[in-house]
């Protein structure tokens, strides 16, 4: 047996014996590189606790490293398993993390007044250890608190806009501020508890303050930046989404990345991101369905088969 493959098998034996450190992308990549058989790696993933980063970019990197579709599928299924023997490691959304927004409509003194609402759109995805926690394109609503036009004495106009938080994909909002520098308020639990929600909103001052120039207007698409206000602990398990798979006729086998994940109808849990599922049934052509998991997308994937000629 080659020395590298023997060393990789010794790693597997050590993990099985101690069951302490969960498997991750780096360990799987090393096992593949050192020539451990695909079936051995899949069996190890199924039996050992693991925590895998499986965003679209992560999976592309794994494929480039030689990880097979069956191994990828085992990692996906294992990540979605509700009863892993080790608790998910908490993630942290750090104080001062920037979030870019843009206006969804024009704001001028002729179309706004205090108390009205203004929509912003999140410009970028935010991932922590590969887990998507904030999605681009999500709308957030702010309240106009000040609307003062410039004066004849030359003082510029201003508009106060209060934005009390940014929504995460687990349904919780995190508090934000307008300046990057600020005093961290300590660690806040953003897993969905009442204490986190009560601690979040601080309406003492507008989160955004627009100082007007000559035109006294901000057009749709104007970009601004806000910053996470405080340290937030995130439970990775709360970001998984239940996705239902159905077909007509039922009983179709669904595979993802070359490995079966269930027969319709069934439900599994997936992290936010993009996937492809292949539906197969005797007497019908295979169907490939694109899946997007995240806000604004359906939580059900359906395949309607057409008979083979």
C-alpha positions as CSV (number, residue, x, y, z in Angstrom):
1,X,0.0,0.0,0.0
2,X,1.4,3.5,-0.9
3,X,2.8,5.4,2.1
4,X,0.4,8.4,1.5
5,X,-2.7,6.2,1.4
6,X,-1.6,4.4,4.5
7,X,-1.1,7.7,6.3
8,X,-4.6,8.8,5.2
9,X,-6.1,5.5,6.5
10,X,-4.3,6.1,9.9
11,X,-6.0,9.5,10.0
12,X,-9.4,7.9,9.5
13,X,-8.6,5.3,12.2
14,X,-7.6,8.0,14.7
15,X,-10.8,10.0,14.0
16,X,-12.9,6.9,14.5
17,X,-11.1,6.0,17.7
18,X,-11.4,9.4,19.4
19,X,-14.4,10.9,17.7
20,X,-13.4,14.4,18.8
21,X,-12.6,16.7,15.9
22,X,-15.4,16.7,13.2
23,X,-14.6,16.2,9.6
24,X,-14.3,19.3,7.4
25,X,-13.5,20.3,3.8
26,X,-9.8,20.2,4.5
27,X,-9.8,16.6,5.8
28,X,-11.9,15.4,3.0
29,X,-9.6,17.1,0.5
30,X,-6.6,15.4,2.1
31,X,-8.2,12.0,2.0
32,X,-9.0,12.4,-1.7
33,X,-5.5,13.7,-2.5
34,X,-3.9,10.7,-0.7
35,X,-5.8,8.2,-2.6
36,X,-8.3,6.8,-0.1
37,X,-11.1,5.0,-1.9
38,X,-14.3,6.9,-2.6
39,X,-16.4,4.3,-0.8
40,X,-14.3,4.5,2.3
41,X,-14.6,8.3,2.4
42,X,-18.4,8.2,1.9
43,X,-18.7,5.6,4.7
44,X,-16.6,7.8,7.0
45,X,-18.7,10.9,6.2
46,X,-21.9,8.9,7.0
47,X,-20.5,7.6,10.3
48,X,-18.4,10.5,11.7
49,X,-19.6,13.9,12.8
50,X,-18.7,16.6,10.3
51,X,-19.1,20.3,9.6
52,X,-18.7,21.2,5.9
53,X,-18.7,24.5,4.1
54,X,-20.9,23.9,1.0
55,X,-21.6,27.2,-0.7
56,X,-21.4,27.2,-4.5
57,X,-17.8,28.4,-4.4
58,X,-16.9,25.8,-1.8
59,X,-18.3,23.0,-3.9
60,X,-16.5,24.3,-7.0
61,X,-13.2,24.3,-5.0
62,X,-13.9,20.7,-3.8
63,X,-14.6,19.5,-7.4
64,X,-11.3,21.1,-8.6
65,X,-9.5,19.3,-5.8
66,X,-10.8,16.0,-7.1
67,X,-13.7,15.3,-4.8
68,X,-16.3,13.2,-6.5
69,X,-20.0,13.8,-6.8
70,X,-20.8,11.0,-4.5
71,X,-18.6,12.4,-1.8
72,X,-20.1,15.8,-2.2
73,X,-23.6,14.4,-1.9
74,X,-22.6,12.6,1.3
75,X,-21.3,15.8,2.7
76,X,-24.5,17.6,1.8
77,X,-26.7,15.0,3.3
78,X,-24.6,14.8,6.4
79,X,-24.7,18.6,6.9
80,X,-28.5,18.4,6.7
81,X,-28.8,15.6,9.2
82,X,-30.7,16.8,12.3
83,X,-29.0,14.5,14.8
84,X,-25.3,14.8,14.4
85,X,-23.4,13.6,17.5
86,X,-21.7,17.0,18.0
87,X,-23.4,20.3,18.3
88,X,-22.9,22.8,15.5
89,X,-20.1,25.2,16.2
90,X,-21.4,28.7,16.8
91,X,-20.5,31.3,14.2
92,X,-19.8,35.0,15.0
93,X,-21.0,38.1,13.1
94,X,-18.5,40.7,14.2
95,X,-19.0,44.3,15.3
96,X,-18.3,46.7,12.5
97,X,-18.9,44.3,9.7
98,X,-19.9,46.5,6.7
99,X,-23.2,46.0,4.8
100,X,-23.8,47.9,1.6
101,X,-27.3,49.1,0.7
102,X,-28.8,51.1,-2.1
103,X,-32.0,53.2,-2.3
104,X,-34.9,51.5,-4.1
105,X,-36.6,54.8,-5.0
106,X,-35.8,58.5,-5.4
107,X,-35.8,60.6,-2.2
108,X,-36.4,64.3,-2.4
109,X,-38.2,66.9,-0.3
110,X,-41.1,66.8,-2.7
111,X,-41.9,63.1,-2.2
112,X,-41.1,62.4,1.5
113,X,-41.9,63.6,5.0
114,X,-41.2,62.4,8.5
115,X,-42.9,59.2,9.4
116,X,-42.9,57.8,5.8
117,X,-41.1,54.7,4.7
118,X,-38.1,54.3,2.4
119,X,-36.9,51.0,1.0
120,X,-33.3,49.9,0.6
121,X,-31.8,46.8,-1.1
122,X,-28.9,44.8,0.2
123,X,-26.1,44.8,-2.4
124,X,-23.9,41.9,-1.3
125,X,-24.1,38.3,0.1
126,X,-22.5,37.9,3.4
127,X,-21.1,34.5,4.2
128,X,-19.4,33.3,7.5
129,X,-17.3,30.1,7.1
130,X,-19.2,29.5,3.8
131,X,-22.7,29.8,5.4
132,X,-24.8,32.5,3.7
133,X,-26.3,34.6,6.5
134,X,-27.3,37.8,4.6
135,X,-28.6,37.6,1.0
136,X,-28.2,40.3,-1.7
137,X,-31.4,41.7,-3.1
138,X,-33.4,41.5,0.1
139,X,-35.4,44.7,0.8
140,X,-35.2,46.5,4.1
141,X,-37.5,49.3,5.2
142,X,-36.4,52.4,7.0
143,X,-38.4,55.3,8.5
144,X,-37.9,58.9,7.6
145,X,-37.3,60.8,10.9
146,X,-36.1,64.2,9.6
147,X,-36.7,66.1,6.3
148,X,-35.4,69.7,6.4
149,X,-34.6,71.5,3.2
150,X,-31.7,73.8,2.9
151,X,-32.2,77.4,4.1
152,X,-31.7,80.7,2.3
153,X,-28.8,81.4,4.8
154,X,-26.9,78.6,3.0
155,X,-27.3,75.8,5.6
156,X,-27.6,72.5,3.8
157,X,-30.7,70.3,4.1
158,X,-30.7,67.0,5.8
159,X,-32.7,63.8,5.9
160,X,-32.7,61.5,8.9
161,X,-33.5,57.8,8.1
162,X,-33.9,55.3,10.9
163,X,-33.1,51.7,10.0
164,X,-33.4,49.5,13.1
165,X,-31.7,46.4,11.8
166,X,-30.7,44.1,8.9
167,X,-32.5,40.7,8.5
168,X,-30.5,37.5,8.6
169,X,-31.7,34.4,6.7
170,X,-32.7,32.8,10.1
171,X,-35.4,35.4,10.4
172,X,-33.6,37.5,13.1
173,X,-32.5,41.1,12.6
174,X,-29.1,42.4,13.8
175,X,-28.7,46.0,15.0
176,X,-26.7,48.3,12.8
177,X,-25.1,51.8,13.0
178,X,-24.1,54.5,10.5
179,X,-20.4,54.7,11.5
180,X,-17.9,51.8,11.3
181,X,-16.2,52.7,14.6
182,X,-18.3,52.2,17.8
183,X,-18.3,50.6,21.1
184,X,-19.1,46.9,21.0
185,X,-21.9,46.0,23.4
186,X,-20.7,42.5,24.1
187,X,-22.0,39.2,22.7
188,X,-25.6,39.0,21.6
189,X,-27.5,35.8,20.9
190,X,-29.0,36.1,17.4
191,X,-30.5,32.6,17.3
192,X,-34.1,33.9,17.5
193,X,-34.6,34.4,21.3
194,X,-36.8,37.1,22.8
195,X,-33.8,38.6,24.6
196,X,-32.0,39.2,21.4
197,X,-35.0,40.9,19.8
198,X,-35.5,43.1,22.8
199,X,-31.8,44.2,22.8
200,X,-31.7,45.0,19.2
201,X,-33.7,48.1,18.6
202,X,-32.2,51.4,19.8
203,X,-34.1,54.3,18.2
204,X,-32.2,57.1,20.0
205,X,-30.8,58.6,16.7
206,X,-31.3,58.1,13.0
207,X,-29.1,55.3,11.7
208,X,-28.5,57.1,8.4
209,X,-28.2,60.9,8.0
210,X,-28.1,62.3,4.5
211,X,-26.6,65.8,4.2
212,X,-28.0,67.4,1.1
213,X,-26.0,69.4,-1.4
214,X,-27.1,71.6,-4.3
215,X,-29.6,69.2,-5.9
216,X,-31.4,68.3,-2.6
217,X,-32.1,64.8,-4.0
218,X,-30.9,61.2,-3.8
219,X,-31.8,59.1,-6.8
220,X,-32.8,55.5,-6.8
221,X,-29.6,53.4,-6.7
222,X,-27.7,55.7,-4.4
223,X,-25.3,53.4,-2.3
224,X,-24.7,53.8,1.4
225,X,-23.0,51.6,4.0
226,X,-24.1,50.6,7.5
227,X,-22.2,48.5,10.0
228,X,-23.1,45.7,12.4
229,X,-23.5,47.1,15.9
230,X,-22.2,44.6,18.4
231,X,-21.0,40.9,18.4
232,X,-23.7,38.4,17.4
233,X,-23.5,34.6,18.0
234,X,-25.1,32.6,15.2
235,X,-26.4,29.1,15.4
236,X,-25.7,27.4,12.0
237,X,-28.6,25.0,12.4
238,X,-31.1,27.9,12.3
239,X,-30.0,28.8,8.8
240,X,-31.0,25.4,7.3
241,X,-34.3,25.4,5.3
242,X,-36.7,22.5,5.0
243,X,-37.1,21.8,1.3
244,X,-39.9,19.5,0.1
245,X,-39.4,17.3,-3.1
246,X,-42.5,16.1,-5.0
247,X,-43.2,14.6,-8.4
248,X,-45.9,13.5,-10.7
249,X,-46.0,10.5,-10.6
250,X,-44.7,10.1,-7.0
251,X,-41.9,7.7,-6.1
252,X,-39.1,9.4,-8.2
253,X,-35.6,9.0,-7.1
254,X,-33.8,12.3,-6.4
255,X,-30.0,12.5,-6.7
256,X,-27.8,15.5,-6.0
257,X,-24.1,15.5,-7.0
258,X,-24.4,11.9,-8.1
259,X,-25.8,10.3,-4.9
260,X,-29.5,9.6,-3.9
261,X,-31.1,11.8,-1.3
262,X,-34.6,10.3,-1.3
263,X,-37.8,9.3,-3.1
264,X,-40.6,11.7,-3.6
265,X,-42.4,12.9,-1.7
266,X,-39.8,13.7,1.0
267,X,-38.3,16.7,2.9
268,X,-34.7,17.4,3.6
269,X,-32.8,20.4,5.0
270,X,-30.5,22.5,2.8
271,X,-28.4,25.6,3.5
272,X,-29.1,28.7,1.5
273,X,-27.5,28.5,-2.0
274,X,-27.9,27.1,-5.5
275,X,-28.3,23.3,-6.2
276,X,-29.3,20.9,-8.9
277,X,-31.5,17.9,-8.4
278,X,-32.0,15.1,-10.9
279,X,-35.4,13.3,-10.7
280,X,-35.5,9.7,-12.1
281,X,-38.5,7.4,-12.6
282,X,-39.0,4.2,-14.6
283,X,-40.6,4.8,-18.0
284,X,-39.8,8.6,-18.0
285,X,-37.0,10.9,-19.1
286,X,-34.8,12.2,-16.3
287,X,-35.6,15.7,-15.2
288,X,-33.0,18.2,-13.8
289,X,-34.3,20.9,-11.6
290,X,-32.4,24.0,-10.4
291,X,-33.0,24.8,-6.8
292,X,-32.4,28.1,-5.1
293,X,-32.7,28.1,-1.3
294,X,-33.2,31.5,0.2
295,X,-35.6,34.4,0.8
296,X,-38.2,34.8,-2.0
297,X,-37.8,31.3,-3.3
298,X,-40.2,28.3,-3.0
299,X,-39.5,25.7,-0.4
300,X,-41.0,23.0,-2.7
301,X,-39.3,21.4,-5.7
302,X,-41.7,19.6,-8.1
303,X,-41.0,17.5,-11.2
304,X,-43.7,16.7,-13.7
305,X,-42.5,13.9,-15.9
306,X,-43.2,13.5,-19.6
307,X,-43.4,9.9,-20.9
308,X,-40.5,8.4,-22.9
309,X,-41.4,8.1,-26.7
